[in-house]
Amino acid sequence: MKNQFEPGQMVETTVVAISSDTVFIDLGLKSEGFVDKSEFTDDAGNVSIKEGDRIKVYFASATKDELHFTTKLAGQNAGKDMLESAFQNGVPVEGHVTQEIKGGFEVMVGSTRAFCPYSQMGYRERKEAAEYVGKHLTFKIQEYKNEGKNIVLSNRAILAAEAEEKKAVLAQKLQLGSVVKGTVSRIESYGAFVNIEGFEALLPVSEISHVRVNDVHDVLKIGQEVEAKIIRADWAKEKVSLSTKVLEADPWDGIKAKFPVGTRIEGKISRVADFGLFINLAPAVDGLVHISKLPVERNTNLKKVYKAGDSIAVTVDKVDTDEKRISLSPIVSSEEEVNAAEYQKAHASDDDGETYNPFAALLKK
């Protein structure tokens, strides 16, 4: 059979069979090509491919009717001619990082000495230089000069290409609206990062729950598995945002039946604003007592009179589920109501041009 492949030529093909030590690939010829199974096997013995998978390989050599391919050049396959071909065709090479030298690392590719600058070792997660020494890593040949006496390698180029390829696969799989599962990998004040198949997506604090979250650490832990929906996806900028809140039941569903107008309830002040008090009636459901309904003087600083956590009895005046607003009025004690009625009767003829507020009037007594 005539060999139609050039050393270093890239072929995208299909795995047709896997034996104890060999992966056979379809070349559309009378004879199949093969790749050493060890190239797809991790330290634990797990094989990363299966029959029917599409893979990219590079032609290494031919022996009689056997065509040997590789995913990267290494060892005896990494002779001078093959390394030059690998440089010209962009074939990855495997190298052994032997020592740290000035400006970077010495790397042995087969029996050939090469150099990898500090800037080209690793990708986004940089390690201490000593952590790379002794490792077998994959590189791309960036420069090949003086018949192989000066070879410059890049591990970063390989890792960046792998990341781009993985990102492209994820972009097709994880689209806007997809519901995904991931693990909390990092927690910040503004939210949590969730690892989804090696990609970190952001779960903003505002999207964690309908219930207000003051500290992310109170509701999430590192390593915790979460289910979330993708609400924003900009793969070009590698920014994906998630929401667990949208998967929860809306706390406002049925709220009108639960709190019909006239309902009396004791709630706790969840927030004090300049214009009134927000009262928590149910998880993630607050109502508002407007300042005009409070027994205070005009222009009173409410934060000096009320504080979050205080209990207060209120009456439901209006429920607007579309706008998610509930208007409340404070329930005044019987004694206050009697005093207000007596005061109003005593000053019925008074007219200072202002709307009468019995609660404010009580404060003047």
C-alpha positions as CSV (number, residue, x, y, z in Angstrom):
1,M,0.0,0.0,0.0
2,K,1.4,3.4,-0.9
3,N,1.6,5.8,2.0
4,Q,-0.1,9.0,1.1
5,F,0.6,10.8,4.4
6,E,3.5,13.2,5.2
7,P,5.2,13.2,8.6
8,G,3.3,15.5,10.9
9,Q,0.2,15.6,8.7
10,M,-3.0,16.1,10.8
11,V,-5.9,13.8,10.3
12,E,-9.3,14.0,11.8
13,T,-10.7,10.5,12.0
14,T,-12.9,8.0,13.8
15,V,-12.0,5.4,16.4
16,V,-13.0,2.0,15.0
17,A,-11.6,-0.3,17.7
18,I,-9.7,-0.3,21.0
19,S,-7.5,-3.2,22.0
20,S,-5.4,-3.8,25.2
21,D,-2.6,-1.5,23.9
22,T,-3.8,0.0,20.6
23,V,-6.4,2.4,19.3
24,F,-7.3,1.7,15.6
25,I,-8.6,4.5,13.5
26,D,-10.4,4.7,10.1
27,L,-8.4,6.1,7.3
28,G,-10.7,5.2,4.4
29,L,-8.0,2.8,3.2
30,K,-7.5,-1.0,3.0
31,S,-5.4,-0.8,6.1
32,E,-6.3,0.9,9.3
33,G,-4.0,3.3,11.2
34,F,-3.2,3.0,14.8
35,V,-2.4,5.1,17.8
36,D,-0.8,3.9,21.1
37,K,-3.5,3.5,23.7
38,S,-1.3,4.9,26.3
39,E,-1.8,8.4,24.7
40,F,-5.4,8.3,25.8
41,T,-4.9,6.7,29.2
42,D,-4.4,8.6,32.5
43,D,-2.4,7.6,35.5
44,A,-5.4,5.7,37.0
45,G,-5.7,3.6,33.8
46,N,-8.9,5.4,32.6
47,V,-9.3,5.6,28.8
48,S,-10.6,9.0,27.6
49,I,-12.1,7.8,24.3
50,K,-14.4,5.1,23.0
51,E,-15.3,3.5,19.7
52,G,-17.1,6.0,17.4
53,D,-15.3,9.1,18.8
54,R,-13.8,11.6,16.4
55,I,-10.2,12.4,17.2
56,K,-7.4,14.5,15.7
57,V,-4.0,12.7,15.2
58,Y,-0.8,13.3,13.4
59,F,1.1,10.9,11.1
60,A,4.3,9.6,12.7
61,S,5.6,6.7,10.6
62,A,4.9,3.8,8.3
63,T,6.0,0.2,8.7
64,K,5.0,-2.1,5.8
65,D,1.2,-1.7,5.8
66,E,1.0,-0.2,9.3
67,L,0.5,3.5,9.6
68,H,1.4,4.9,13.0
69,F,-0.3,8.1,14.2
70,T,0.1,10.1,17.4
71,T,-1.6,12.9,19.3
72,K,1.8,14.3,20.1
73,L,5.4,13.6,19.3
74,A,7.5,12.1,22.1
75,G,10.5,9.8,22.8
76,Q,11.8,7.8,19.8
77,N,9.3,9.6,17.4
78,A,10.9,12.9,18.2
79,G,13.9,12.9,16.0
80,K,15.3,16.0,14.3
81,D,13.3,15.6,11.1
82,M,10.1,14.9,13.0
83,L,10.6,17.9,15.2
84,E,11.1,20.2,12.2
85,S,8.0,18.7,10.7
86,A,6.1,19.2,14.0
87,F,7.2,22.9,13.9
88,Q,6.0,23.4,10.4
89,N,2.7,21.6,10.9
90,G,1.9,22.6,14.5
91,V,2.1,19.1,15.9
92,P,2.2,19.0,19.7
93,V,5.3,17.5,21.3
94,E,5.8,15.9,24.7
95,G,8.7,17.1,26.7
96,H,10.3,16.4,30.1
97,V,11.0,19.6,32.1
98,T,14.4,18.8,33.5
99,Q,15.4,22.1,35.3
100,E,14.9,25.8,35.7
101,I,17.4,27.9,33.9
102,K,17.8,31.6,33.2
103,G,14.6,33.0,31.7
104,G,12.6,29.7,31.9
105,F,13.0,26.0,31.7
106,E,15.1,23.3,30.0
107,V,12.9,20.7,28.4
108,M,14.0,17.4,26.8
109,V,11.9,16.4,23.8
110,G,13.2,12.8,23.2
111,S,16.9,13.3,23.1
112,T,16.7,16.9,22.0
113,R,17.2,19.9,24.4
114,A,14.7,22.8,24.1
115,F,13.8,25.9,26.0
116,C,10.4,27.1,27.4
117,P,10.3,30.7,28.6
118,Y,8.6,31.4,32.0
119,S,5.8,33.3,30.1
120,Q,5.0,30.3,28.0
121,M,4.7,27.8,30.9
122,G,1.2,27.2,32.2
123,Y,-2.0,29.1,31.3
124,R,-4.1,31.3,33.6
125,E,-3.3,29.5,36.8
126,R,0.4,30.2,37.3
127,K,2.4,27.9,39.7
128,E,5.8,28.3,41.3
129,A,8.5,27.4,38.9
130,A,9.7,24.5,41.0
131,E,6.3,22.8,40.5
132,Y,6.9,22.3,36.8
133,V,10.3,20.7,37.1
134,G,10.2,17.0,36.7
135,K,6.9,17.0,34.9
136,H,6.1,15.6,31.4
137,L,4.0,18.2,29.6
138,T,2.8,18.9,26.1
139,F,4.2,21.8,24.1
140,K,4.0,23.6,20.8
141,I,7.2,24.4,19.0
142,Q,7.3,28.2,18.6
143,E,10.8,28.4,17.0
144,Y,13.0,25.9,15.3
145,K,16.4,27.3,14.3
146,N,20.0,26.2,13.5
147,E,18.9,22.7,12.5
148,G,17.3,22.1,15.8
149,K,20.0,23.5,18.1
150,N,17.7,26.3,19.1
151,I,14.1,25.2,19.8
152,V,11.7,27.4,21.8
153,L,8.5,25.7,23.2
154,S,5.2,26.9,24.6
155,N,3.0,25.0,27.0
156,R,0.7,28.0,27.2
157,A,-0.2,27.7,23.5
158,I,-1.4,24.1,24.0
159,L,-3.4,24.9,27.1
160,A,-5.0,28.0,25.5
161,A,-6.0,25.9,22.4
162,E,-7.5,23.2,24.6
163,A,-9.4,25.9,26.6
164,E,-10.8,27.4,23.4
165,E,-11.9,24.0,22.1
166,K,-13.6,23.2,25.4
167,K,-15.2,26.6,25.5
168,A,-16.7,26.0,22.0
169,V,-18.1,22.7,23.1
170,L,-19.6,24.2,26.2
171,A,-21.1,27.2,24.3
172,Q,-23.1,24.7,22.2
173,K,-24.1,22.7,25.2
174,L,-24.8,25.4,27.8
175,Q,-27.0,27.9,26.1
176,L,-29.2,30.7,27.5
177,G,-32.0,29.2,29.5
178,S,-30.3,25.8,30.1
179,V,-30.6,24.3,33.6
180,V,-27.2,23.0,34.8
181,K,-25.6,21.5,37.8
182,G,-22.3,22.6,39.2
183,T,-20.2,22.9,42.3
184,V,-19.5,26.1,44.2
185,S,-15.8,26.7,43.7
186,R,-15.3,30.2,45.1
187,I,-17.3,32.7,47.2
188,E,-17.1,36.5,47.0
189,S,-19.1,39.3,48.5
190,Y,-21.0,39.8,45.2
191,G,-21.8,36.2,44.7
192,A,-20.5,32.7,44.1
193,F,-18.6,31.0,41.3
194,V,-19.9,27.7,40.2
195,N,-17.7,25.2,38.3
196,I,-19.6,23.7,35.4
197,E,-17.6,21.1,33.6
198,G,-14.4,23.0,34.2
199,F,-15.9,26.5,33.4
200,E,-16.5,29.0,36.2
201,A,-19.9,30.8,36.0
202,L,-21.1,33.5,38.3
203,L,-24.1,33.2,40.6
204,P,-24.7,36.8,41.6
205,V,-25.9,37.4,45.2
206,S,-29.1,38.9,43.9
207,E,-29.9,35.7,42.0
208,I,-29.3,33.2,44.8
209,S,-32.8,33.4,46.3
210,H,-36.0,35.4,46.5
211,V,-35.1,35.8,50.2
212,R,-32.7,38.6,50.7
213,V,-29.1,37.3,51.1
214,N,-26.8,39.5,53.2
215,D,-23.8,37.2,53.3
216,V,-23.3,34.5,50.6
217,H,-21.4,32.3,53.2
218,D,-24.7,32.0,55.1
219,V,-26.4,30.0,52.3
220,L,-23.6,28.5,50.2
221,K,-20.4,26.5,51.0
222,I,-17.4,25.6,48.9
223,G,-18.0,22.2,47.3
224,Q,-21.7,22.5,47.5
225,E,-23.6,21.2,44.5
226,V,-26.2,23.6,43.1
227,E,-28.7,23.5,40.2
228,A,-29.1,26.8,38.4
229,K,-30.4,28.3,35.2
230,I,-28.2,30.2,32.7
231,I,-29.6,33.8,32.5
232,R,-26.7,35.4,30.6
233,A,-24.1,33.9,28.4
234,D,-21.3,35.9,26.6
235,W,-18.9,33.2,25.6
236,A,-16.7,35.6,23.7
237,K,-15.9,37.4,27.0
238,E,-16.2,34.1,28.9
239,K,-18.9,35.6,31.1
240,V,-21.8,33.3,32.1
241,S,-24.3,34.2,34.8
242,L,-26.6,31.8,36.7
243,S,-29.7,32.0,38.8
244,T,-31.0,29.6,41.4
245,K,-33.7,32.1,42.3
246,V,-35.6,31.5,39.0
247,L,-35.9,27.8,39.8
248,E,-37.7,28.6,43.1
249,A,-41.4,29.0,43.4
250,D,-42.4,32.7,43.2
251,P,-43.2,33.7,46.8
252,W,-45.8,36.1,45.5
253,D,-48.0,33.4,44.0
254,G,-51.2,33.3,46.0
255,I,-50.2,36.1,48.2
256,K,-53.4,38.1,47.6
257,A,-55.4,35.2,49.0
258,K,-53.0,34.8,51.9
259,F,-53.2,38.5,52.9
260,P,-56.5,39.9,51.8
261,V,-57.2,43.6,52.5
262,G,-58.0,44.1,56.2
263,T,-55.7,41.3,57.4
264,R,-54.0,42.1,60.6
265,I,-50.5,40.7,61.1
266,E,-47.5,41.3,63.2
267,G,-44.3,41.4,61.2
268,K,-40.7,42.5,61.6
269,I,-39.1,45.6,60.1
270,S,-36.8,44.3,57.4
271,R,-35.6,47.7,56.2
272,V,-35.9,51.4,57.2
273,A,-36.1,53.8,54.3
274,D,-36.5,57.6,54.2
275,F,-40.0,57.2,52.9
276,G,-41.3,54.4,55.2
277,L,-40.8,51.0,56.7
278,F,-40.6,47.7,54.9
279,I,-42.3,45.0,56.9
280,N,-41.6,41.3,56.3
281,L,-44.9,39.4,56.1
282,A,-43.6,36.1,54.7
283,P,-40.4,34.7,53.2
284,A,-39.3,37.1,50.5
285,V,-42.5,39.2,50.8
286,D,-42.4,42.7,52.3
287,G,-45.0,45.3,52.6
288,L,-44.6,49.1,53.0
289,V,-45.8,51.4,55.7
290,H,-45.5,54.8,54.1
291,I,-44.1,57.5,56.4
292,S,-47.3,59.5,56.1
293,K,-49.1,56.7,58.0
294,L,-46.6,56.6,60.8
295,P,-47.1,58.4,64.2
296,V,-44.1,60.8,63.6
297,E,-43.6,64.4,62.9
298,R,-43.0,65.5,59.4
299,N,-39.3,65.3,58.3
300,T,-38.5,62.8,61.1
301,N,-35.4,60.7,60.5
302,L,-37.1,57.2,60.7
303,K,-33.8,55.5,61.3
304,K,-33.6,57.2,64.6
305,V,-37.0,56.0,65.6
306,Y,-37.1,52.5,64.1
307,K,-34.6,49.8,63.5
308,A,-34.5,46.5,61.5
309,G,-35.7,43.6,63.5
310,D,-38.3,45.5,65.5
311,S,-41.8,43.9,65.6
312,I,-44.7,46.0,64.4
313,A,-48.5,45.2,64.1
314,V,-49.9,46.3,60.7
315,T,-53.1,46.1,58.6
316,V,-53.1,45.2,54.9
317,D,-54.5,48.2,52.9
318,K,-53.8,47.1,49.3
319,V,-52.2,44.2,47.5
320,D,-50.8,44.6,43.9
321,T,-49.3,41.3,42.8
322,D,-48.4,42.6,39.3
323,E,-46.1,45.2,40.8
324,K,-45.4,43.0,43.9
325,R,-46.4,45.7,46.3
326,I,-48.3,45.6,49.5
327,S,-49.5,48.8,51.3
328,L,-49.7,48.6,55.0
329,S,-50.9,50.8,57.9
330,P,-49.7,50.5,61.5
331,I,-52.2,49.2,64.0
332,V,-52.7,51.7,66.7
333,S,-53.4,50.6,70.3
334,S,-56.9,51.2,71.7
335,E,-55.5,53.8,74.1
336,E,-53.9,55.7,71.2
337,E,-57.2,55.6,69.2
338,V,-59.2,57.0,72.2
339,N,-56.6,59.7,72.8
340,A,-56.6,60.6,69.1
341,A,-60.4,60.7,69.0
342,E,-60.6,63.0,72.1
343,Y,-57.9,65.3,70.7
344,Q,-59.6,65.5,67.3
345,K,-62.9,66.4,69.0
346,A,-61.3,69.1,71.1
347,H,-59.6,70.7,68.1
348,A,-62.4,70.1,65.6
349,S,-62.6,73.9,64.9
350,D,-58.8,74.3,64.5
351,D,-57.7,74.8,60.9
352,D,-54.0,75.4,60.3
353,G,-54.2,74.6,56.6
354,E,-52.6,71.2,57.0
355,T,-54.1,67.7,56.7
356,Y,-54.9,66.5,60.2
357,N,-52.7,63.7,61.4
358,P,-53.9,62.4,64.8
359,F,-50.7,60.5,65.4
360,A,-48.5,63.5,64.8
361,A,-51.0,65.5,67.0
362,L,-50.5,63.1,69.8
363,L,-46.8,63.7,69.8
364,K,-47.5,67.4,70.3
365,K,-49.7,66.9,73.5
